Amino acid sequence: MTLAMTPGREFAIEDMSTGVFASGFGHLGDGRSFSFQVHRGQLLVEVYHPRLVGPVPHEEDVVATAARSLTDFDVDDERSLSAAVRDAVASAQPVARAAR
């Protein structure tokens, strides 16, 4: 499933499960990937930096996060969940990193 966020920017969900334990992952046109899951009444989204080294992202790979209340959309409806994920990815805030 591919949805356009803005002209020239790709948003694709590669895998999605709906319902109370909804989760999935996808990628953006700029090489970043993302994952989402429903946990404790919220939709949680993590956006990862481009060119991940391994198949499983680590905490240091997260570049932005977002959370949305489940009252804003229907977790049982694929279109509603897709739109909520798209909006959450678009509004994700950068993760602050401690200076080394």
Secondary structure, DSSP 4 states (H G I P E B T S, - for coil): -EEEEETTEEEEEEEEE-STT-EEEEEETTS-EEEEEEETTEEEEEEE-SS-SSSS--GGGEEEEEEEEGGGS-TT-HHHHHHHHHHHHHHPEEPP----
